[in-house]
Amino acid sequence: MTLFPVAAGPYLHFEDEVASLQREVDKLITLGVNKIIALGHSGFETDKEIAKKVRGVDVVVGGHTNTFLYTGAPPSNEVPAGPYPVMVQSDDGRKVPVVQAYAFGKYLGYLKVTFDSAGNVVNANGNPILLNSDITEDPSIKADVDAWKVKLANYSAQFVGSTLVYLNGTFEECRFRECNLGNLICDAMVHHYIKYPDELQWNHVSSCILNGGGIRSPIDERSRNGSITMEDVLSVLPFGGTFDLIQLNGSTLLQAFEHSVRRYGGNTGEFLQVSGFQLEYNLNKPPGQRVVKADVLCTQCRVPRYEPLVREKVYKVVIPSYLVDGGDGYSMIKENILKHDSGDLDISVFSRYIAERQRVHPSVEGRIRLSNSAVEIP
């Protein structure tokens, strides 16, 4: 299996990187190819494992962990995790160069590899090139970019609303604990579906789950006097998904909550932000047994209150389309959806909610409580 969970399905199966690469490399060698570069996105540790174990791979170019490698004094403020390239001793006695070049297009990787006549690496050197103002821009590409920047700038500059507080959407917060930006987005998701009050229920849905990895940026209340623009909204939710309405059994929701903290502490994206749920986890317990309490906000009630989640009961929940498709390893959702209604674009739902309120000030409310044995984690 791949180290980082992604959505598989009936037509897509993920195999072990080393085994699947070895099979394809063997085919290339049979065809007479003797210079083979493995290009992937499984993280630096897996990159090195591939270099060590896959016979016939000469160079590994990786990604995902945004690892910065550099030989000598680095040109900017990134701290190198090792030299460029890192030379890995393979199991069959070769030296295999492994490289990554950080992230966000800040650097262009440059690696010069010398092979002998048999296709063996004789020498490998280079360094990432910092793409600062010293690098001359291509005039043709710049003209295209400038034309699009005008259109994008007009859209991005649209005023949505303002915030009185820091909207904490950092990886360090939203992937490890309840974050106030996650609360704001989830509340917007539920509010979008407040449509069907009657004598029996104040609404047909009261709850939301949102993968923390889908929140990509904070919004600083001290920048531009707290104004929120469409550029900010796009930075927070850049993937162009929708917020959908589904129906699930309570047992499936409990499986999802267990999955949320299965790998807690690994900086992965599956940790769930919520609205309409009160959750308590004991991280001292083994994975799959960490949900201590799961309460859900009632809908068939005149005064909304939290009630214990019932395994056999069917619940309506608002979730991102990414989770509907089983993203971040939530296969239990994809495989057990009882009903699914596609919703509106995520940025439309979120921006409309802020615009209606004009000024927002979400807090951390204790929707999610984490403890290690008897000690609560702040």
VEXDREN-2710 file (C-alpha; in Angstrom, 1 decimal):
% VEXDREN-2710
k/r/px/py/pz
1/MET/0.0/0.0/0.0
2/THR/1.0/3.6/-0.5
3/LEU/2.2/5.3/2.7
4/PHE/-0.2/8.3/2.2
5/PRO/-3.9/7.3/1.9
6/VAL/-5.7/8.2/-1.2
7/ALA/-9.1/7.2/-2.6
8/ALA/-9.0/3.8/-4.2
9/GLY/-12.0/2.2/-5.8
10/PRO/-13.3/-0.7/-8.0
11/TYR/-11.0/0.3/-10.9
12/LEU/-8.0/1.7/-8.9
13/HIS/-5.8/-0.4/-6.7
14/PHE/-2.7/0.8/-4.9
15/GLU/0.3/-1.6/-4.7
16/ASP/3.5/-1.4/-2.7
17/GLU/5.8/1.0/-4.4
18/VAL/8.9/-1.2/-4.4
19/ALA/7.2/-4.3/-5.8
20/SER/5.3/-2.4/-8.5
21/LEU/8.3/-0.4/-9.6
22/GLN/10.5/-3.5/-9.7
23/ARG/8.1/-5.2/-12.1
24/GLU/8.1/-2.2/-14.5
25/VAL/11.9/-1.7/-14.2
26/ASP/12.5/-5.3/-15.1
27/LYS/10.4/-4.9/-18.2
28/LEU/12.5/-1.8/-19.2
29/ILE/15.7/-3.7/-18.7
30/THR/14.4/-6.5/-20.8
31/LEU/13.9/-4.0/-23.6
32/GLY/17.5/-2.8/-23.3
33/VAL/16.9/0.4/-21.4
34/ASN/19.9/1.0/-19.0
35/LYS/19.2/4.5/-17.7
36/ILE/16.1/4.5/-15.5
37/ILE/14.8/7.5/-13.4
38/ALA/12.0/6.9/-10.9
39/LEU/9.7/9.9/-10.6
40/GLY/7.3/9.8/-7.7
41/HIS/5.3/11.5/-4.9
42/SER/5.5/9.2/-1.9
43/GLY/7.8/11.2/0.5
44/PHE/11.5/11.3/1.1
45/GLU/11.7/8.2/3.2
46/THR/10.0/6.1/0.5
47/ASP/12.2/7.7/-2.1
48/LYS/15.3/6.4/-0.3
49/GLU/13.7/3.0/0.2
50/ILE/13.1/2.8/-3.6
51/ALA/16.7/3.8/-4.3
52/LYS/17.9/1.1/-1.9
53/LYS/15.6/-1.8/-2.9
54/VAL/14.6/-1.4/-6.6
55/ARG/17.2/-3.1/-8.8
56/GLY/17.9/-1.1/-11.9
57/VAL/16.7/2.3/-10.8
58/ASP/19.5/4.8/-11.4
59/VAL/18.0/8.1/-10.0
60/VAL/15.0/8.9/-7.8
61/VAL/13.2/12.2/-8.1
62/GLY/10.6/12.5/-5.4
63/GLY/8.0/14.8/-3.8
64/HIS/5.2/15.1/-1.2
65/THR/7.3/15.8/1.8
66/ASN/8.7/19.0/0.2
67/THR/12.1/18.0/1.4
68/PHE/14.8/20.7/0.9
69/LEU/18.2/19.3/0.0
70/TYR/21.2/21.5/-0.7
71/THR/25.0/21.2/-0.9
72/GLY/26.8/24.2/0.6
73/ALA/25.3/27.4/2.0
74/PRO/21.6/27.6/1.2
75/PRO/20.5/30.6/-0.8
76/SER/17.4/31.3/1.3
77/ASN/15.9/30.5/4.7
78/GLU/15.1/26.8/4.2
79/VAL/17.3/24.5/6.3
80/PRO/18.6/21.6/4.2
81/ALA/17.6/18.1/5.3
82/GLY/20.7/16.7/3.6
83/PRO/23.1/17.3/0.6
84/TYR/21.9/17.5/-3.0
85/PRO/21.7/14.8/-4.1
86/VAL/21.5/12.3/-1.2
87/MET/23.4/9.2/-2.4
88/VAL/21.8/5.9/-1.3
89/GLN/23.7/2.6/-1.2
90/SER/21.5/0.2/-3.0
91/ASP/21.1/-3.5/-2.0
92/ASP/22.8/-4.5/-5.2
93/GLY/25.9/-2.3/-4.5
94/ARG/25.2/0.8/-6.6
95/LYS/25.1/4.5/-5.5
96/VAL/21.7/6.0/-6.3
97/PRO/21.1/9.7/-6.2
98/VAL/17.9/10.9/-4.6
99/VAL/16.6/14.4/-4.9
100/GLN/13.6/16.7/-4.0
101/ALA/13.4/20.4/-4.5
102/TYR/11.2/21.8/-1.7
103/ALA/7.8/23.3/-2.7
104/PHE/5.7/26.0/-4.2
105/GLY/7.9/26.5/-7.3
106/LYS/10.4/28.4/-5.2
107/TYR/13.3/26.2/-6.5
108/LEU/14.0/24.4/-9.8
109/GLY/15.9/21.2/-9.2
110/TYR/19.1/20.9/-11.2
111/LEU/20.9/17.5/-11.2
112/LYS/23.7/16.5/-13.6
113/VAL/24.3/12.8/-13.8
114/THR/27.2/11.1/-15.6
115/PHE/26.7/7.5/-16.7
116/ASP/29.3/5.0/-18.0
117/SER/28.7/2.9/-21.2
118/ALA/26.9/0.3/-19.2
119/GLY/24.4/2.8/-17.8
120/ASN/25.9/2.9/-14.3
121/VAL/26.0/6.3/-12.4
122/VAL/29.5/7.5/-12.3
123/ASN/28.9/10.9/-10.8
124/ALA/25.9/13.1/-9.7
125/ASN/26.0/16.7/-8.6
126/GLY/23.9/19.8/-8.7
127/ASN/21.7/22.0/-6.5
128/PRO/18.2/23.5/-6.5
129/ILE/18.1/26.9/-8.2
130/LEU/16.4/29.6/-6.3
131/LEU/13.9/31.2/-8.7
132/ASN/14.3/34.8/-7.5
133/SER/14.6/38.0/-9.4
134/ASP/18.0/37.0/-10.8
135/ILE/16.3/34.5/-13.1
136/THR/15.2/36.1/-16.3
137/GLU/11.5/35.6/-17.1
138/ASP/10.4/34.1/-20.4
139/PRO/8.6/37.0/-22.3
140/SER/6.1/34.8/-24.1
141/ILE/4.9/33.0/-20.9
142/LYS/5.0/36.3/-18.9
143/ALA/2.6/37.9/-21.4
144/ASP/0.1/35.0/-21.0
145/VAL/0.5/35.1/-17.2
146/ASP/0.0/38.9/-17.1
147/ALA/-3.2/38.7/-19.1
148/TRP/-4.7/36.1/-16.7
149/LYS/-3.4/38.0/-13.7
150/VAL/-5.7/40.9/-14.6
151/LYS/-8.7/38.7/-14.7
152/LEU/-7.7/36.8/-11.5
153/ALA/-6.9/40.0/-9.7
154/ASN/-10.4/41.4/-10.3
155/TYR/-12.0/38.3/-9.0
156/SER/-9.6/37.8/-6.1
157/ALA/-10.0/41.3/-4.8
158/GLN/-13.8/41.0/-4.3
159/PHE/-14.6/41.9/-0.7
160/VAL/-16.5/39.1/1.2
161/GLY/-16.6/40.2/4.8
162/SER/-14.3/40.6/7.7
163/THR/-13.0/38.8/10.8
164/LEU/-12.5/40.1/14.3
165/VAL/-10.2/37.1/15.2
166/TYR/-7.4/35.1/13.7
167/LEU/-8.9/32.3/11.6
168/ASN/-6.4/29.6/12.4
169/GLY/-6.2/27.3/9.4
170/THR/-2.6/26.1/9.9
171/PHE/-1.6/22.5/9.4
172/GLU/-0.3/22.5/13.0
173/GLU/-3.8/23.3/14.3
174/CYS/-6.4/21.8/12.0
175/ARG/-4.7/18.5/11.6
176/PHE/-4.3/17.9/15.3
177/ARG/-7.2/19.5/17.1
178/GLU/-10.4/21.6/16.8
179/CYS/-9.5/24.8/15.0
180/ASN/-11.7/27.9/14.8
181/LEU/-11.5/28.1/11.0
182/GLY/-12.7/24.5/10.8
183/ASN/-15.6/25.4/13.0
184/LEU/-16.5/28.4/10.8
185/ILE/-16.4/26.3/7.6
186/CYS/-18.4/23.5/9.1
187/ASP/-21.0/25.9/10.5
188/ALA/-21.3/27.4/7.0
189/MET/-21.8/24.0/5.5
190/VAL/-24.7/23.2/7.9
191/HIS/-26.3/26.6/7.5
192/HIS/-26.3/26.1/3.8
193/TYR/-28.7/23.2/4.2
194/ILE/-31.1/24.8/6.7
195/LYS/-34.1/24.5/4.4
196/TYR/-36.8/22.2/5.8
197/PRO/-38.2/23.1/9.2
198/ASP/-41.6/21.7/10.1
199/GLU/-43.6/20.7/13.2
200/LEU/-41.3/17.8/13.9
201/GLN/-37.8/19.2/13.2
202/TRP/-36.1/22.6/13.2
203/ASN/-34.0/21.3/10.3
204/HIS/-33.4/18.1/8.4
205/VAL/-29.6/18.1/9.1
206/SER/-27.5/19.4/12.0
207/SER/-24.0/18.1/11.5
208/CYS/-20.9/18.3/9.4
209/ILE/-17.6/16.6/9.1
210/LEU/-14.6/18.2/7.2
211/ASN/-11.1/16.7/6.8
212/GLY/-8.6/19.1/8.3
213/GLY/-6.2/18.5/5.4
214/GLY/-8.7/20.3/3.2
215/ILE/-8.1/23.6/5.1
216/ARG/-5.0/25.0/3.4
217/SER/-4.4/28.5/4.9
218/PRO/-5.2/30.8/7.8
219/ILE/-6.7/34.3/7.5
220/ASP/-5.0/37.0/9.6
221/GLU/-7.3/39.5/11.3
222/ARG/-4.3/41.9/11.6
223/SER/-3.9/42.0/7.8
224/ARG/-6.0/44.6/5.9
225/ASN/-8.0/45.4/9.1
226/GLY/-9.4/41.9/9.0
227/SER/-11.0/42.1/5.6
228/ILE/-11.6/38.8/3.8
229/THR/-11.4/38.7/0.0
230/MET/-12.1/35.9/-2.5
231/GLU/-8.3/35.5/-2.6
232/ASP/-8.4/34.5/1.1
233/VAL/-11.3/32.1/0.5
234/LEU/-9.5/30.5/-2.4
235/SER/-6.4/30.1/-0.3
236/VAL/-8.4/28.3/2.4
237/LEU/-10.3/26.1/0.0
238/PRO/-8.3/25.8/-3.3
239/PHE/-9.5/22.4/-4.6
240/GLY/-12.8/23.3/-6.2
241/GLY/-14.9/20.7/-4.4
242/THR/-18.5/20.8/-3.4
243/PHE/-20.2/20.5/0.0
244/ASP/-22.6/17.5/-0.3
245/LEU/-25.5/16.0/1.7
246/ILE/-25.3/12.3/2.5
247/GLN/-27.0/9.8/4.7
248/LEU/-25.1/7.3/6.8
249/ASN/-25.7/4.9/9.6
250/GLY/-24.4/5.9/13.0
251/SER/-22.0/2.9/12.9
252/THR/-20.4/4.3/9.8
253/LEU/-19.9/7.7/11.4
254/LEU/-18.2/6.0/14.4
255/GLN/-15.9/4.2/12.0
256/ALA/-15.1/7.6/10.4
257/PHE/-14.4/9.2/13.8
258/GLU/-12.0/6.3/14.7
259/HIS/-10.2/6.8/11.3
260/SER/-9.9/10.5/12.1
261/VAL/-7.4/9.7/15.0
262/ARG/-6.1/6.4/13.8
263/ARG/-2.7/7.9/12.9
264/TYR/-2.9/10.9/15.2
265/GLY/0.3/12.9/15.4
266/GLY/1.5/12.1/11.9
267/ASN/0.5/15.5/10.3
268/THR/-1.9/13.7/7.9
269/GLY/-5.1/15.3/6.6
270/GLU/-7.8/12.9/7.9
271/PHE/-8.3/14.5/11.3
272/LEU/-12.0/15.7/11.2
273/GLN/-13.3/19.1/12.0
274/VAL/-17.0/19.1/12.9
275/SER/-20.2/21.0/13.5
276/GLY/-23.2/19.5/15.3
277/PHE/-21.0/16.8/17.0
278/GLN/-19.3/16.7/20.4
279/LEU/-16.5/14.2/20.3
280/GLU/-14.0/12.9/22.9
281/TYR/-11.0/10.7/22.1
282/ASN/-8.6/8.8/24.3
283/LEU/-5.3/8.7/22.4
284/ASN/-3.9/6.3/24.9
285/LYS/-6.1/3.5/23.6
286/PRO/-5.2/1.5/20.4
287/PRO/-6.3/2.7/17.0
288/GLY/-9.9/1.7/16.4
289/GLN/-10.9/2.0/20.0
290/ARG/-10.2/5.7/20.7
291/VAL/-13.7/7.2/20.5
292/VAL/-14.8/7.7/24.1
293/LYS/-17.9/9.8/23.4
294/ALA/-19.8/10.8/20.2
295/ASP/-22.8/13.0/20.6
296/VAL/-24.9/14.6/17.8
297/LEU/-27.1/17.7/17.8
298/CYS/-30.8/16.6/17.6
299/THR/-33.0/17.8/14.8
300/GLN/-36.4/16.6/15.9
301/CYS/-36.5/18.8/19.0
302/ARG/-37.7/22.3/19.8
303/VAL/-34.6/23.1/21.8
304/PRO/-31.5/21.7/20.0
305/ARG/-29.3/19.6/22.4
306/TYR/-26.7/16.9/22.1
307/GLU/-27.7/13.3/22.3
308/PRO/-25.6/10.1/22.1
309/LEU/-24.9/8.8/18.6
310/VAL/-26.9/5.7/17.9
311/ARG/-25.2/3.0/15.7
312/GLU/-28.5/1.8/14.1
313/LYS/-29.9/5.3/13.4
314/VAL/-29.6/7.0/9.9
315/TYR/-28.1/10.5/10.0
316/LYS/-27.9/13.2/7.5
317/VAL/-24.4/14.8/7.4
318/VAL/-22.9/17.6/5.2
319/ILE/-19.4/16.6/4.0
320/PRO/-16.9/17.6/1.2
321/SER/-17.2/15.8/-2.1
322/TYR/-13.6/14.7/-1.5
323/LEU/-14.8/12.5/1.5
324/VAL/-17.8/11.3/-0.5
325/ASP/-15.2/9.8/-2.9
326/GLY/-13.3/8.1/-0.1
327/GLY/-10.5/10.6/0.1
328/ASP/-7.9/10.6/3.0
329/GLY/-8.7/6.9/3.5
330/TYR/-12.4/7.3/4.3
331/SER/-13.4/4.2/2.3
332/MET/-16.1/3.4/4.9
333/ILE/-18.0/6.5/3.8
334/LYS/-17.8/5.8/0.1
335/GLU/-18.8/2.2/0.6
336/ASN/-21.7/2.8/3.0
337/ILE/-23.5/5.9/1.8
338/LEU/-27.2/5.4/1.8
339/LYS/-28.1/8.5/-0.1
340/HIS/-26.0/11.3/-1.7
341/ASP/-27.1/14.7/-3.0
342/SER/-24.3/16.8/-4.7
343/GLY/-24.1/20.4/-3.4
344/ASP/-22.8/23.8/-4.3
345/LEU/-19.1/24.8/-4.8
346/ASP/-17.3/25.0/-1.5
347/ILE/-16.0/28.5/-1.9
348/SER/-19.5/29.7/-2.8
349/VAL/-21.0/28.2/0.4
350/PHE/-18.2/29.6/2.6
351/SER/-18.1/33.1/1.1
352/ARG/-21.8/33.5/1.2
353/TYR/-22.0/32.6/4.9
354/ILE/-19.3/35.2/5.7
355/ALA/-21.0/37.8/3.5
356/GLU/-24.3/37.3/5.2
357/ARG/-22.7/37.9/8.7
358/GLN/-20.4/40.7/7.5
359/ARG/-18.1/40.1/10.5
360/VAL/-17.2/36.7/11.9
361/HIS/-15.5/35.7/15.2
362/PRO/-15.5/31.9/15.5
363/SER/-14.0/30.4/18.6
364/VAL/-12.7/27.0/19.8
365/GLU/-15.7/25.6/21.6
366/GLY/-14.8/22.2/22.9
367/ARG/-16.4/20.3/20.0
368/ILE/-13.5/17.9/20.0
369/ARG/-11.7/16.8/23.2
370/LEU/-8.5/14.9/23.1
371/SER/-7.0/13.1/26.1
372/ASN/-4.1/10.8/26.7
373/SER/-5.3/8.5/29.5
374/ALA/-6.6/10.9/32.2
375/VAL/-4.8/13.9/30.9
376/GLU/-6.6/16.2/28.5
377/ILE/-4.6/17.7/25.6
378/PRO/-5.0/21.5/25.3
END
